Amino acid sequence: MNQNPRLFGDLPATGYVRQSQLIPAPIPFSSATLWRRVKAGTFPKPVKLSERVTAWRVEDVRQWLEDRANGVAYGGF
């Protein structure tokens, strides 16, 4: 997996990240677009950690970023 700091920003190597850690960097779009992409299957689905906490697996986000940098569509689209 590519370890390009410009690509991954301040994302940790493993664990979970909340939406506020993804937008506006390293994910270059709005909150509404993020959720539209999740619903469309073009961005990884989040994990419900508790009743009020939703987060994404860092590994999934890193893979999505790497795939985008390499011109690979997420989810086979």
ZIGISUL-V885675 format. One line per field, one symbol per residue. phi: phi as a letter, one per 30 degrees, with the letter a starting at -180 (. if undefined). psi: psi as a letter, one per 20 degrees, with the letter a starting at -180 (. if undefined). burial: # if it has 9 or more other ideal C-beta (glycine too) atoms within 8 Angstrom, else .. Layout:
phi->???
psi->???
burial->???
//
This chain:
phi->.dcddddchcdddbjbbdeddccdbdcdbdeddedddeddicbeddcddaecbbbcdeeddddddddddcicddiid
psi->ppkohhgickprhrbqqrhhihpipiolrrgghghghghijjqqqrpohahjoprqphhggggggggghjkpqqjj.
burial->......##..#....###...##..##......#..##....##..#.......####.##########....#...
//
